[in-house]
Amino acid sequence: MIRKVPRLRIVLMLIATINYSIPAWATQIGSIRGMVYDKDFEVPLAGAQVLIAETGAKVNTSGDGNFVFNHVKPGNYTLVFSKEGYTRQVKANLVVSPGQMTEIDLWMSGEFTEMEEFVVQDVQIGTGTEAALLDLRMETPTLMSSISAELMSQAGLSDAASALKLVAGATVQDGKYAVIRGLPDRYVNSQMNSVRLPTADADKRAVQLDQFPSSVIESIQVSKTFTPDQQGDASGGAVNVVLKGIPEETFLSLKSSTSWNSQVKGDFLSYKGGGVNTWGMKTIDPQVNMLNRNWTGAAGVSDADNHMDYKWSVSGGGKFNLSDDVRVGGFGTIFYDRDSSYSDDGINDKYWVPGTSLNGKAPYRMVPKYSNGLPTSSNWEDHGQWKTSLFDVTKASQSVQWGGLGIVGLETENHELKFLYMYTRDTTDKVTLAENTRGRETMHIYWPDHYPEIKFDEPMPDGYNPDASLPIRNQTLEYTERTTETFQFSGKHNIDYPDFGIKNFFMFKNLEFDWTVARSSATLYQPDKRLLSVIWNPYKGGKYWPNNFGGDTGSTGNFYRIWKDIAETSDQFFMNFKVPFEQWTGDEGYLKFGIFSDRVSRTYEQDTFYNQGDNSSLKAGWDVYWSDWWSRQNHRIIESRFDVDYKGMQNISAWYYMMDLPLTSNFKFIGGIRHEKTKLGITNYPDLSPAGQPTAKLYYWRWTEEGNVNINYAEFNKADSDVDYKQVDTLPSLGFEFKPWDSVVLRGAYTETIARQTFKELSPISQQEFVGGDIFVGNPGLKMSSLKNYDLRLDWTPYDGGLLSVSYFYKDIKNPIEYVQIDDGTHSFISVVNYPEGKLSGYEFEIKQDMGRLWSPLEGLNVGANATFIDSEVSIVDGQLKSMRKQGIPTQRKRDMVNAPEHLYNIYLTYDLKETDTRFALFYNVRGDTLVAGAGGSAKGFIPDVYETEYGTLNLSVTQKLWDNWKFKFQVKNLLNPEIKSVYRSGYIGGDVTKTSYKKGIDFSISLVATF
């Protein structure tokens, strides 16, 4: 089955949008002029700062209170007025017309004066700058942290995933999935413009954030507390990637850059027919007509030349007036990025404590994990061809990412309509070469009484097992195309009607409502993944044999080609109604209610082909790759009978109501309830045997009271394999906001949220990617997790752009979902269970400081930092605990939560040298030790916890303005090039033992930007 490649309709659409949005008539310039007064003394106020939020332009009022902005392009602007000792004021929707002077006068009250504050509620301003996001942070009812396009550009961040790591309390898993405050993907709701996108990930229901380049992002906003107008699974937080919108000023921007990595040199790794073409689209023939014959094409890696890395983008847009009350506009961007990576110093080792060693006392000694025999058998003839897994790894990848964003909109005084279309394509071709030679060279270290010291390419001396820990070479070729596509149509409306209510007590204002209709899709198309494993014997000049993945020679293959196609679509609709009111103190609040619907459908298809019963060989030395000769020999390929396709459905519907109620001028209550219904369904379609019978089996298992593992399996039947799960939740949210002074805000909240299962996790059918790979069996009794969340945060903004903040959070999790190893001595697989409970707590600290305010010689230097400290634990389910202890496996009742780092640090410095228009920026990010896999094992052996150890990333950028419209930028990413390592860790084994290790290399880039 070959998937048709989508047409390139996006290119024509975006080019048309850009051309439409850059009219030559929008060159007439306007200006803004005004006076600022002291309201208490009714005199002009000198030294007040006036900021245009959308452009960042600032002026201070003169001695007589005057200010003026010359050369302001026509548009709609927000002015922010501030002065130390005075209440900050915001004036929104200030219209500048072509060739006209717009005038405004404003009165500012003293900070401690009990007077009505002149603040426009729910100000909608651009969020592309740090100053604008700080204003939004202080006004929003949730605990929000964010990063702007401005800071992303300074840090040289390429996509949403890398940018998220600079947000306080946030990091990413596997380089693409959001982790907020230590809670991984199932507890985090990832959105784009408040629309939740589907995902084509094979095992998760999490959006892959590395697909969205920074060139289309205005800001990333993370709401860390749940409010009823958010979706119910925003437990760790709701990550909203806000796309760039229609600009107030007409512009055209061109960007181009080239980059290189310190580890990507002249020699590169690929394969015959490998790599990615210009647009990342390939038609690869699965060669189904070649069944029972030898397939053509590469079976392994080969040397290759690398292509130059580069990226470019074109964007532009603007607005214009159709009439006095009607404005239209548009924005469009096209982006392209070609990248590569290379690492030849990686390791991937498997160790354990053998079951025979668990009879002694801790600390136990870790040895290489072995299979297919026992190294310490007294009779070497009984050893078998035992194997180890101590691999030296070389990896290389080439990728192309391209796509675009187009927006058109219309707005009047009370109405706004917008249509958005976005498309991204990310194609990656990865190759991995993993060679196990250290297993043979280190046998004498771990089993000195049984093996002498020899080189991996030397035959074993007489009297020893000649097949002991032979060298192994594994090669993986993986070509994958990922796409996302979203259509979004939205509107915002203000409905004028006379105020009503009880005068001087409770008066309702104009109704506001917004709505969004979205159709989105995500695909993962993997037309060819190839795996080859061979084993080499140095005896008599050397000879290669198949290293079957399943370990049973003649019953499984050592060469696989896997075809996979995943497609997921989402139809989403939501509408929010908001009724502002003015209460007894003259402060404004609102009532809000709304509805939500998201209907998701997924199709998963996989076909596997392999060489069962291949007894061929090749006489050659270790430096000769059998894969180079593979296609010249006869390796009969057959179709697998163990693939399982499925169709999934997830429907979420909800309605909510909430209130923002000021009780006094400096204290407000924010609360409400969300009612959410979940329907989750799966229909499985396993492969059929030649006789037409389903080949998949259903596994049912449980832990007995005695600690045994009881596994039963049955032949496939749809009634038991398909899933239909339903749940209704009522999710409360209660919070408060206390503002003793205008610059200080204390917020607190208690909320309840949920976390859902994935499609795969509910089905009891046995599934695996290839024979010999991990078998996974779902659990139809798996429950959704529920969380109780407690949050408290204090923010102080001593001046515009300055911030000091401290937060505390605590999460009580019922039925957290965890993966476990099930083994009864005959069957072994991974499954998923609900642990009884989990707890997670921590602190966050943030600071942003303009150093010039502390000491004038430091003017232009800005410092920002945030730190998060996390403490987490889960309680292991009784059955697993009893089972492990009965098999002699050392374990404790509680352990850390998976993917919750011990701490996160971010520090950045920016320095603007005004004399030369130069900006320097330095960013340092640290992620602390993080558990990635809990301890497990069976009577055969004990595998400790696996932690990823702490490492930091340092980025440097220098930006130089060349002319009025041109900028040059030099960037260095990952300047320290740290070792990225995971280790086995347990109090039962003493010190850490390295499991994996590699380095990313240092990235250098130069870029040129022109803006007109």
PyMOL commands that set and color helices and strands:
alter all, ss='L'
color gray80, all
select helices_A, chain A and resi 9-20+130-139+149-155+160-164+185-187+209-211+214-216+288-290+355-359+380-382+438-441+443-446+539-541+626-628+630-632+718-721+759-762+851-853+856-858+878-886
alter helices_A, ss='H'
color red, helices_A
select strands_A, chain A and resi 30-38+43-44+49-52+58-60+66-72+75-82+89-96+101-108+144-148+170-173+177-180+188-192+195-196+217-223+237-243+251-261+268-270+302-304+309-321+327-349+351-354+367-368+370-371+387-388+390-411+415-436+472-495+500-502+506-508+511-537+543-546+559-583+588-610+638-639+644-664+667-686+697-703+709-715+723-741+744-755+766-767+776-777+785-796+803-814+817-823+828-834+837-850+861-875+894-895+903-913+918-927+930-933+936-938+941-943+945-948+951-963+966-973+980-985+993-998+1003-1011
alter strands_A, ss='S'
color yellow, strands_A
deselect
rebuild
show_as cartoon
